[in-house]
Amino acid sequence: MGGVPIKHHTKGKVGRRRSHLALKKASLLVCKHCGGPTMAHRSCPACGKR
């Protein structure tokens, strides 16, 4: 016994459950040293500073 669902799950119910699984857009910050775009808590790809 196992693997076979006992009740049917509608597409809407499954979609509401999975609504939080979508990827979030990465927020970019402005580097204080060169002004280029950088991710939070990462080194700047342009100048290498934090």
PLY file of the C-alpha trace (Angstrom):
ply
format ascii 1.0
element vertex 50
property float x
property float y
property float z
element edge 49
property int vertex1
property int vertex2
end_header
0.00 0.00 0.00
1.46 3.27 -1.02
1.98 5.59 -3.90
-1.67 5.84 -4.89
-3.44 9.01 -3.73
-6.67 8.35 -1.85
-8.41 11.56 -2.94
-8.16 13.69 -6.07
-6.40 17.06 -5.78
-7.70 19.76 -8.11
-5.35 21.87 -10.20
-6.36 24.96 -8.23
-5.59 23.37 -4.88
-2.22 22.14 -6.12
-1.49 25.56 -7.65
-2.29 27.37 -4.41
0.00 25.03 -2.50
2.82 25.58 -5.00
2.35 29.36 -5.22
5.17 29.90 -2.72
7.67 27.82 -4.71
8.24 30.48 -7.39
11.72 31.99 -7.57
12.10 35.52 -6.22
13.90 38.18 -8.22
17.40 38.88 -6.89
17.72 42.41 -5.49
20.68 44.42 -6.75
22.41 47.16 -4.79
24.75 49.93 -5.92
28.44 49.49 -5.06
29.67 52.27 -2.76
33.12 52.33 -4.40
32.50 52.11 -8.15
28.73 52.58 -8.46
28.23 49.31 -10.30
25.45 46.81 -9.60
26.21 44.16 -7.00
24.30 41.60 -4.95
23.89 42.03 -1.20
26.62 40.44 0.96
28.78 39.70 -2.09
31.94 41.26 -3.49
31.44 43.68 -6.37
32.17 41.92 -9.68
33.59 45.15 -11.15
35.98 46.38 -8.44
36.16 43.42 -6.04
35.29 45.44 -2.92
32.42 44.79 -0.57
0 1
1 2
2 3
3 4
4 5
5 6
6 7
7 8
8 9
9 10
10 11
11 12
12 13
13 14
14 15
15 16
16 17
17 18
18 19
19 20
20 21
21 22
22 23
23 24
24 25
25 26
26 27
27 28
28 29
29 30
30 31
31 32
32 33
33 34
34 35
35 36
36 37
37 38
38 39
39 40
40 41
41 42
42 43
43 44
44 45
45 46
46 47
47 48
48 49
